[in-house]
Amino acid sequence: MSKKLFIGSLSYDVTDMDLEDLFKQHGEVLSAKVIMDRDTGRSRGFGFVEMSSDDSIQAAIDALNGVDVKGRPINVSIAREKTEGGGGFRNSGGGGGFKKRRY
């Protein structure tokens, strides 16, 4: 089992420290990071928490998934590995260009 959790649906007020404090109740937290928008500096509404053991990961999921944190119920799940290419607009390999019209 992965030792990294994805935390979604975060309030924009949640900080790295808030995440760490919330998750350390369920085991040793190695890192806690709210992802910030590089252009605005504002939270993107999700983050990641890395924990020391599979038992603490499962305990955190069981205890915190759906719990209200600063006015929003959070989603807690095992983080998926980043895929090669990353997708997104720049790497989508299509779209944008001209369409041929049929007359």
A tleap script that builds the chain and sets N, CA, C and O, in Angstrom:
source leaprc.protein.ff14SB
mol = sequence {
  NMET SER LYS LYS LEU PHE ILE GLY SER LEU
  SER TYR ASP VAL THR ASP MET ASP LEU GLU
  ASP LEU PHE LYS GLN HIE GLY GLU VAL LEU
  SER ALA LYS VAL ILE MET ASP ARG ASP THR
  GLY ARG SER ARG GLY PHE GLY PHE VAL GLU
  MET SER SER ASP ASP SER ILE GLN ALA ALA
  ILE ASP ALA LEU ASN GLY VAL ASP VAL LYS
  GLY ARG PRO ILE ASN VAL SER ILE ALA ARG
  GLU LYS THR GLU GLY GLY GLY GLY PHE ARG
  ASN SER GLY GLY GLY GLY GLY PHE LYS LYS
  ARG ARG CTYR
}
set mol.1.N position { 0.850 -1.184 0.000 }
set mol.1.CA position { 0.000 0.000 0.000 }
set mol.1.C position { 0.893 1.243 0.000 }
set mol.1.O position { 1.931 1.282 0.660 }
set mol.2.N position { 0.475 2.227 -0.734 }
set mol.2.CA position { 1.210 3.491 -0.789 }
set mol.2.C position { 1.173 4.185 0.565 }
set mol.2.O position { 0.253 3.984 1.357 }
set mol.3.N position { 2.177 4.996 0.816 }
set mol.3.CA position { 2.213 5.728 2.072 }
set mol.3.C position { 1.854 7.197 1.874 }
set mol.3.O position { 2.114 8.029 2.743 }
set mol.4.N position { 1.259 7.510 0.735 }
set mol.4.CA position { 0.892 8.891 0.437 }
set mol.4.C position { -0.617 8.969 0.202 }
set mol.4.O position { -1.206 8.141 -0.492 }
set mol.5.N position { -1.214 9.992 0.805 }
set mol.5.CA position { -2.654 10.209 0.671 }
set mol.5.C position { -2.939 11.448 -0.162 }
set mol.5.O position { -2.200 12.431 -0.109 }
set mol.6.N position { -4.017 11.389 -0.930 }
set mol.6.CA position { -4.550 12.541 -1.644 }
set mol.6.C position { -5.698 13.082 -0.808 }
set mol.6.O position { -6.578 12.328 -0.394 }
set mol.7.N position { -5.691 14.382 -0.560 }
set mol.7.CA position { -6.745 15.026 0.217 }
set mol.7.C position { -7.437 16.026 -0.703 }
set mol.7.O position { -6.831 17.014 -1.117 }
set mol.8.N position { -8.692 15.775 -1.022 }
set mol.8.CA position { -9.430 16.634 -1.942 }
set mol.8.C position { -10.531 17.395 -1.255 }
set mol.8.O position { -10.886 17.111 -0.111 }
set mol.9.N position { -11.073 18.369 -1.968 }
set mol.9.CA position { -12.181 19.198 -1.500 }
set mol.9.C position { -11.806 20.018 -0.270 }
set mol.9.O position { -12.626 20.218 0.627 }
set mol.10.N position { -10.556 20.491 -0.236 }
set mol.10.CA position { -10.104 21.304 0.889 }
set mol.10.C position { -10.621 22.730 0.789 }
set mol.10.O position { -10.720 23.292 -0.301 }
set mol.11.N position { -10.945 23.300 1.926 }
set mol.11.CA position { -11.255 24.720 1.996 }
set mol.11.C position { -9.989 25.500 1.622 }
set mol.11.O position { -8.877 25.044 1.891 }
set mol.12.N position { -10.153 26.650 1.014 }
set mol.12.CA position { -9.000 27.462 0.620 }
set mol.12.C position { -8.242 28.006 1.833 }
set mol.12.O position { -7.136 28.527 1.688 }
set mol.13.N position { -8.831 27.889 3.029 }
set mol.13.CA position { -8.202 28.371 4.252 }
set mol.13.C position { -7.271 27.344 4.897 }
set mol.13.O position { -6.519 27.690 5.807 }
set mol.14.N position { -7.307 26.090 4.443 }
set mol.14.CA position { -6.501 25.034 5.052 }
set mol.14.C position { -5.030 25.223 4.685 }
set mol.14.O position { -4.694 25.472 3.527 }
set mol.15.N position { -4.156 25.100 5.692 }
set mol.15.CA position { -2.713 25.246 5.494 }
set mol.15.C position { -2.010 23.898 5.632 }
set mol.15.O position { -2.621 22.906 6.028 }
set mol.16.N position { -0.720 23.877 5.301 }
set mol.16.CA position { 0.089 22.669 5.491 }
set mol.16.C position { 0.033 22.223 6.949 }
set mol.16.O position { -0.111 21.035 7.237 }
set mol.17.N position { 0.147 23.177 7.860 }
set mol.17.CA position { 0.135 22.874 9.292 }
set mol.17.C position { -1.211 22.284 9.728 }
set mol.17.O position { -1.251 21.369 10.550 }
set mol.18.N position { -2.313 22.810 9.175 }
set mol.18.CA position { -3.639 22.262 9.490 }
set mol.18.C position { -3.716 20.786 9.094 }
set mol.18.O position { -4.219 19.956 9.852 }
set mol.19.N position { -3.210 20.469 7.893 }
set mol.19.CA position { -3.221 19.081 7.426 }
set mol.19.C position { -2.383 18.198 8.349 }
set mol.19.O position { -2.811 17.113 8.744 }
set mol.20.N position { -1.204 18.670 8.681 }
set mol.20.CA position { -0.324 17.887 9.552 }
set mol.20.C position { -0.985 17.626 10.901 }
set mol.20.O position { -0.974 16.497 11.392 }
set mol.21.N position { -1.561 18.664 11.500 }
set mol.21.CA position { -2.215 18.515 12.804 }
set mol.21.C position { -3.385 17.538 12.743 }
set mol.21.O position { -3.587 16.752 13.669 }
set mol.22.N position { -4.150 17.583 11.663 }
set mol.22.CA position { -5.308 16.711 11.497 }
set mol.22.C position { -4.885 15.249 11.361 }
set mol.22.O position { -5.490 14.364 11.968 }
set mol.23.N position { -3.852 15.000 10.568 }
set mol.23.CA position { -3.459 13.623 10.277 }
set mol.23.C position { -2.552 12.997 11.326 }
set mol.23.O position { -2.505 11.772 11.437 }
set mol.24.N position { -1.833 13.800 12.095 }
set mol.24.CA position { -0.922 13.212 13.084 }
set mol.24.C position { -1.667 12.524 14.225 }
set mol.24.O position { -1.058 11.797 15.010 }
set mol.25.N position { -2.961 12.743 14.324 }
set mol.25.CA position { -3.779 12.028 15.303 }
set mol.25.C position { -3.890 10.546 14.961 }
set mol.25.O position { -4.301 9.740 15.796 }
set mol.26.N position { -3.518 10.185 13.718 }
set mol.26.CA position { -3.695 8.812 13.240 }
set mol.26.C position { -2.372 8.127 12.909 }
set mol.26.O position { -2.366 7.010 12.392 }
set mol.27.N position { -1.255 8.786 13.200 }
set mol.27.CA position { 0.050 8.191 12.960 }
set mol.27.C position { 1.085 9.252 12.644 }
set mol.27.O position { 0.775 10.442 12.586 }
set mol.28.N position { 2.316 8.811 12.439 }
set mol.28.CA position { 3.409 9.743 12.160 }
set mol.28.C position { 3.269 10.332 10.752 }
set mol.28.O position { 3.177 9.600 9.767 }
set mol.29.N position { 3.255 11.654 10.676 }
set mol.29.CA position { 3.159 12.365 9.401 }
set mol.29.C position { 4.569 12.741 8.951 }
set mol.29.O position { 5.286 13.449 9.659 }
set mol.30.N position { 4.958 12.266 7.779 }
set mol.30.CA position { 6.272 12.583 7.228 }
set mol.30.C position { 6.259 13.907 6.482 }
set mol.30.O position { 7.239 14.651 6.518 }
set mol.31.N position { 5.146 14.209 5.800 }
set mol.31.CA position { 4.999 15.494 5.118 }
set mol.31.C position { 3.522 15.777 4.891 }
set mol.31.O position { 2.710 14.859 4.773 }
set mol.32.N position { 3.188 17.060 4.831 }
set mol.32.CA position { 1.819 17.502 4.560 }
set mol.32.C position { 1.915 18.757 3.706 }
set mol.32.O position { 2.561 19.727 4.102 }
set mol.33.N position { 1.282 18.748 2.544 }
set mol.33.CA position { 1.430 19.862 1.606 }
set mol.33.C position { 0.110 20.180 0.927 }
set mol.33.O position { -0.490 19.318 0.284 }
set mol.34.N position { -0.342 21.426 1.071 }
set mol.34.CA position { -1.479 21.933 0.314 }
set mol.34.C position { -0.907 22.473 -0.992 }
set mol.34.O position { 0.055 23.241 -0.976 }
set mol.35.N position { -1.481 22.084 -2.102 }
set mol.35.CA position { -0.980 22.511 -3.406 }
set mol.35.C position { -1.506 23.909 -3.717 }
set mol.35.O position { -2.706 24.174 -3.650 }
set mol.36.N position { -0.568 24.797 -4.059 }
set mol.36.CA position { -0.897 26.197 -4.318 }
set mol.36.C position { -0.807 26.499 -5.809 }
set mol.36.O position { 0.022 25.925 -6.516 }
set mol.37.N position { -1.656 27.396 -6.280 }
set mol.37.CA position { -1.600 27.858 -7.662 }
set mol.37.C position { -0.383 28.761 -7.823 }
set mol.37.O position { -0.218 29.716 -7.065 }
set mol.38.N position { 0.460 28.471 -8.791 }
set mol.38.CA position { 1.704 29.243 -8.920 }
set mol.38.C position { 1.469 30.666 -9.406 }
set mol.38.O position { 2.301 31.542 -9.170 }
set mol.39.N position { 0.353 30.910 -10.078 }
set mol.39.CA position { 0.073 32.260 -10.571 }
set mol.39.C position { -0.570 33.153 -9.514 }
set mol.39.O position { -0.219 34.326 -9.390 }
set mol.40.N position { -1.518 32.590 -8.748 }
set mol.40.CA position { -2.257 33.409 -7.787 }
set mol.40.C position { -1.753 33.252 -6.362 }
set mol.40.O position { -2.009 34.110 -5.518 }
set mol.41.N position { -1.035 32.158 -6.080 }
set mol.41.CA position { -0.584 31.906 -4.721 }
set mol.41.C position { -1.685 31.383 -3.810 }
set mol.41.O position { -1.477 31.238 -2.605 }
set mol.42.N position { -2.845 31.102 -4.371 }
set mol.42.CA position { -3.995 30.618 -3.618 }
set mol.42.C position { -4.054 29.082 -3.670 }
set mol.42.O position { -3.599 28.474 -4.639 }
set mol.43.N position { -4.599 28.481 -2.656 }
set mol.43.CA position { -4.755 27.030 -2.610 }
set mol.43.C position { -5.557 26.548 -3.811 }
set mol.43.O position { -6.481 27.222 -4.266 }
set mol.44.N position { -5.191 25.368 -4.322 }
set mol.44.CA position { -5.941 24.758 -5.417 }
set mol.44.C position { -7.030 23.833 -4.897 }
set mol.44.O position { -7.762 23.236 -5.687 }
set mol.45.N position { -7.151 23.702 -3.567 }
set mol.45.CA position { -8.235 22.920 -2.986 }
set mol.45.C position { -7.910 21.443 -2.788 }
set mol.45.O position { -8.803 20.640 -2.517 }
set mol.46.N position { -6.633 21.083 -2.921 }
set mol.46.CA position { -6.244 19.706 -2.637 }
set mol.46.C position { -4.823 19.677 -2.100 }
set mol.46.O position { -4.092 20.665 -2.171 }
set mol.47.N position { -4.449 18.528 -1.564 }
set mol.47.CA position { -3.110 18.397 -1.013 }
set mol.47.C position { -2.723 16.939 -0.858 }
set mol.47.O position { -3.473 16.035 -1.226 }
set mol.48.N position { -1.538 16.728 -0.307 }
set mol.48.CA position { -1.012 15.381 -0.105 }
set mol.48.C position { -0.431 15.267 1.297 }
set mol.48.O position { 0.164 16.209 1.821 }
set mol.49.N position { -0.616 14.103 1.888 }
set mol.49.CA position { -0.035 13.800 3.192 }
set mol.49.C position { 0.698 12.477 3.059 }
set mol.49.O position { 0.143 11.494 2.568 }
set mol.50.N position { 1.948 12.460 3.499 }
set mol.50.CA position { 2.730 11.234 3.497 }
set mol.50.C position { 2.858 10.760 4.935 }
set mol.50.O position { 3.228 11.526 5.825 }
set mol.51.N position { 2.544 9.472 5.154 }
set mol.51.CA position { 2.579 8.911 6.496 }
set mol.51.C position { 3.560 7.751 6.554 }
set mol.51.O position { 3.949 7.195 5.527 }
set mol.52.N position { 3.953 7.396 7.771 }
set mol.52.CA position { 5.052 6.445 7.953 }
set mol.52.C position { 4.670 4.975 7.786 }
set mol.52.O position { 5.545 4.144 7.546 }
set mol.53.N position { 3.395 4.636 7.907 }
set mol.53.CA position { 3.035 3.217 7.823 }
set mol.53.C position { 1.697 3.010 7.128 }
set mol.53.O position { 0.866 3.914 7.049 }
set mol.54.N position { 1.514 1.793 6.628 }
set mol.54.CA position { 0.254 1.432 5.988 }
set mol.54.C position { -0.902 1.462 6.988 }
set mol.54.O position { -2.024 1.823 6.636 }
set mol.55.N position { -0.620 1.079 8.234 }
set mol.55.CA position { -1.664 1.095 9.265 }
set mol.55.C position { -2.169 2.514 9.523 }
set mol.55.O position { -3.372 2.733 9.670 }
set mol.56.N position { -1.246 3.475 9.576 }
set mol.56.CA position { -1.663 4.861 9.823 }
set mol.56.C position { -2.400 5.431 8.613 }
set mol.56.O position { -3.307 6.249 8.765 }
set mol.57.N position { -2.013 5.004 7.421 }
set mol.57.CA position { -2.725 5.421 6.202 }
set mol.57.C position { -4.177 4.967 6.278 }
set mol.57.O position { -5.093 5.764 6.076 }
set mol.58.N position { -4.385 3.689 6.571 }
set mol.58.CA position { -5.744 3.151 6.616 }
set mol.58.C position { -6.551 3.779 7.748 }
set mol.58.O position { -7.739 4.055 7.583 }
set mol.59.N position { -5.913 4.006 8.896 }
set mol.59.CA position { -6.607 4.640 10.028 }
set mol.59.C position { -7.052 6.053 9.658 }
set mol.59.O position { -8.157 6.466 10.010 }
set mol.60.N position { -6.203 6.790 8.956 }
set mol.60.CA position { -6.542 8.156 8.548 }
set mol.60.C position { -7.692 8.163 7.539 }
set mol.60.O position { -8.599 8.990 7.639 }
set mol.61.N position { -7.660 7.252 6.574 }
set mol.61.CA position { -8.749 7.162 5.593 }
set mol.61.C position { -10.059 6.861 6.307 }
set mol.61.O position { -11.064 7.536 6.085 }
set mol.62.N position { -10.042 5.841 7.169 }
set mol.62.CA position { -11.263 5.435 7.880 }
set mol.62.C position { -11.816 6.554 8.750 }
set mol.62.O position { -13.031 6.737 8.828 }
set mol.63.N position { -10.934 7.304 9.403 }
set mol.63.CA position { -11.376 8.325 10.353 }
set mol.63.C position { -11.721 9.662 9.696 }
set mol.63.O position { -12.604 10.371 10.178 }
set mol.64.N position { -11.042 10.016 8.609 }
set mol.64.CA position { -11.153 11.389 8.105 }
set mol.64.C position { -11.916 11.563 6.792 }
set mol.64.O position { -12.335 12.678 6.481 }
set mol.65.N position { -12.108 10.507 6.022 }
set mol.65.CA position { -12.826 10.661 4.756 }
set mol.65.C position { -14.258 11.116 5.025 }
set mol.65.O position { -15.013 10.435 5.719 }
set mol.66.N position { -14.626 12.266 4.472 }
set mol.66.CA position { -15.967 12.814 4.655 }
set mol.66.C position { -16.119 13.746 5.847 }
set mol.66.O position { -17.189 14.321 6.047 }
set mol.67.N position { -15.064 13.905 6.643 }
set mol.67.CA position { -15.116 14.772 7.822 }
set mol.67.C position { -15.073 16.241 7.399 }
set mol.67.O position { -14.356 16.605 6.467 }
set mol.68.N position { -15.840 17.074 8.084 }
set mol.68.CA position { -15.884 18.503 7.802 }
set mol.68.C position { -14.636 19.187 8.364 }
set mol.68.O position { -14.361 19.102 9.561 }
set mol.69.N position { -13.885 19.865 7.494 }
set mol.69.CA position { -12.698 20.613 7.897 }
set mol.69.C position { -12.842 22.037 7.371 }
set mol.69.O position { -12.834 22.266 6.161 }
set mol.70.N position { -12.972 22.974 8.277 }
set mol.70.CA position { -13.155 24.388 7.942 }
set mol.70.C position { -14.306 24.607 6.954 }
set mol.70.O position { -14.198 25.371 5.995 }
set mol.71.N position { -15.409 23.906 7.226 }
set mol.71.CA position { -16.630 24.134 6.460 }
set mol.71.C position { -16.828 23.272 5.230 }
set mol.71.O position { -17.825 23.439 4.528 }
set mol.72.N position { -15.903 22.343 4.941 }
set mol.72.CA position { -16.055 21.478 3.767 }
set mol.72.C position { -15.723 20.038 4.123 }
set mol.72.O position { -14.742 19.784 4.823 }
set mol.73.N position { -16.536 19.085 3.647 }
set mol.73.CA position { -16.203 17.670 3.873 }
set mol.73.C position { -15.046 17.277 2.953 }
set mol.73.O position { -15.131 17.459 1.738 }
set mol.74.N position { -13.973 16.744 3.523 }
set mol.74.CA position { -12.801 16.404 2.719 }
set mol.74.C position { -12.898 14.980 2.179 }
set mol.74.O position { -13.589 14.130 2.742 }
set mol.75.N position { -12.194 14.741 1.083 }
set mol.75.CA position { -12.069 13.406 0.495 }
set mol.75.C position { -10.654 12.924 0.763 }
set mol.75.O position { -9.688 13.611 0.432 }
set mol.76.N position { -10.529 11.763 1.351 }
set mol.76.CA position { -9.210 11.205 1.664 }
set mol.76.C position { -9.086 9.849 0.969 }
set mol.76.O position { -9.907 8.956 1.181 }
set mol.77.N position { -8.057 9.706 0.142 }
set mol.77.CA position { -7.834 8.445 -0.567 }
set mol.77.C position { -6.345 8.251 -0.804 }
set mol.77.O position { -5.547 9.176 -0.652 }
set mol.78.N position { -5.992 7.043 -1.176 }
set mol.78.CA position { -4.594 6.747 -1.483 }
set mol.78.C position { -4.230 7.477 -2.765 }
set mol.78.O position { -4.959 7.417 -3.755 }
set mol.79.N position { -3.091 8.168 -2.738 }
set mol.79.CA position { -2.643 8.923 -3.910 }
set mol.79.C position { -2.200 7.958 -4.997 }
set mol.79.O position { -1.551 6.949 -4.722 }
set mol.80.N position { -2.559 8.280 -6.238 }
set mol.80.CA position { -2.110 7.486 -7.376 }
set mol.80.C position { -0.758 8.002 -7.830 }
set mol.80.O position { -0.431 9.173 -7.636 }
set mol.81.N position { 0.012 7.133 -8.429 }
set mol.81.CA position { 1.308 7.533 -8.972 }
set mol.81.C position { 1.099 8.497 -10.129 }
set mol.81.O position { 0.153 8.357 -10.904 }
set mol.82.N position { 1.977 9.462 -10.238 }
set mol.82.CA position { 1.922 10.413 -11.332 }
set mol.82.C position { 2.214 9.678 -12.636 }
set mol.82.O position { 3.177 8.917 -12.722 }
set mol.83.N position { 1.384 9.908 -13.645 }
set mol.83.CA position { 1.585 9.220 -14.924 }
set mol.83.C position { 2.516 10.023 -15.822 }
set mol.83.O position { 2.613 11.245 -15.706 }
set mol.84.N position { 3.182 9.332 -16.697 }
set mol.84.CA position { 4.099 9.972 -17.638 }
set mol.84.C position { 3.307 10.855 -18.586 }
set mol.84.O position { 2.246 10.449 -19.058 }
set mol.85.N position { 3.791 12.035 -18.870 }
set mol.85.CA position { 3.116 12.948 -19.792 }
set mol.85.C position { 2.228 13.943 -19.082 }
set mol.85.O position { 2.139 15.094 -19.509 }
set mol.86.N position { 1.574 13.543 -18.024 }
set mol.86.CA position { 0.805 14.459 -17.218 }
set mol.86.C position { -0.482 14.984 -17.807 }
set mol.86.O position { -1.285 15.554 -17.068 }
set mol.87.N position { -0.725 14.825 -19.098 }
set mol.87.CA position { -1.962 15.320 -19.693 }
set mol.87.C position { -2.033 16.827 -19.666 }
set mol.87.O position { -1.006 17.499 -19.755 }
set mol.88.N position { -3.209 17.359 -19.546 }
set mol.88.CA position { -3.366 18.805 -19.507 }
set mol.88.C position { -3.436 19.401 -20.898 }
set mol.88.O position { -3.294 18.686 -21.889 }
set mol.89.N position { -3.647 20.673 -20.979 }
set mol.89.CA position { -3.850 21.356 -22.250 }
set mol.89.C position { -2.632 21.275 -23.153 }
set mol.89.O position { -2.761 20.949 -24.333 }
set mol.90.N position { -1.470 21.562 -22.629 }
set mol.90.CA position { -0.263 21.604 -23.457 }
set mol.90.C position { 0.125 20.250 -24.014 }
set mol.90.O position { 0.676 20.164 -25.111 }
set mol.91.N position { -0.154 19.197 -23.275 }
set mol.91.CA position { 0.265 17.868 -23.699 }
set mol.91.C position { -0.887 17.015 -24.215 }
set mol.91.O position { -0.738 15.803 -24.368 }
set mol.92.N position { -2.023 17.629 -24.481 }
set mol.92.CA position { -3.188 16.828 -24.824 }
set mol.92.C position { -3.126 16.268 -26.240 }
set mol.92.O position { -3.846 15.319 -26.552 }
set mol.93.N position { -2.294 16.825 -27.094 }
set mol.93.CA position { -2.130 16.259 -28.424 }
set mol.93.C position { -3.317 16.477 -29.340 }
set mol.93.O position { -3.542 15.681 -30.251 }
set mol.94.N position { -4.054 17.501 -29.129 }
set mol.94.CA position { -5.193 17.742 -30.011 }
set mol.94.C position { -5.898 19.016 -29.648 }
set mol.94.O position { -5.421 19.788 -28.816 }
set mol.95.N position { -7.002 19.235 -30.254 }
set mol.95.CA position { -7.785 20.423 -29.962 }
set mol.95.C position { -7.122 21.681 -30.510 }
set mol.95.O position { -6.047 21.582 -31.100 }
set mol.96.N position { -7.670 22.766 -30.352 }
set mol.96.CA position { -7.071 24.041 -30.760 }
set mol.96.C position { -6.875 24.206 -32.238 }
set mol.96.O position { -7.800 24.985 -32.007 }
set mol.97.N position { -6.692 24.249 -33.136 }
set mol.97.CA position { -6.500 24.281 -34.566 }
set mol.97.C position { -7.760 24.622 -35.306 }
set mol.97.O position { -8.792 24.919 -34.705 }
set mol.98.N position { -7.671 24.578 -36.586 }
set mol.98.CA position { -8.806 24.919 -37.419 }
set mol.98.C position { -9.559 23.663 -37.781 }
set mol.98.O position { -8.974 22.591 -37.933 }
set mol.99.N position { -10.863 23.807 -37.918 }
set mol.99.CA position { -11.688 22.702 -38.349 }
set mol.99.C position { -12.024 22.886 -39.818 }
set mol.99.O position { -12.265 24.002 -40.279 }
set mol.100.N position { -12.038 21.793 -40.539 }
set mol.100.CA position { -12.462 21.865 -41.929 }
set mol.100.C position { -13.975 21.957 -41.936 }
set mol.100.O position { -14.669 21.256 -41.200 }
set mol.101.N position { -14.449 22.820 -42.768 }
set mol.101.CA position { -15.898 22.938 -42.913 }
set mol.101.C position { -16.348 22.177 -44.137 }
set mol.101.O position { -15.687 22.171 -45.176 }
set mol.102.N position { -17.458 21.552 -43.992 }
set mol.102.CA position { -18.073 20.856 -45.138 }
set mol.102.C position { -19.162 21.735 -45.684 }
set mol.102.O position { -19.997 22.252 -44.941 }
set mol.103.N position { -19.149 21.901 -46.981 }
set mol.103.CA position { -20.191 22.716 -47.638 }
set mol.103.C position { -21.080 21.879 -48.467 }
set mol.103.O position { -22.009 22.393 -49.090 }
savepdb mol mol.pdb
quit
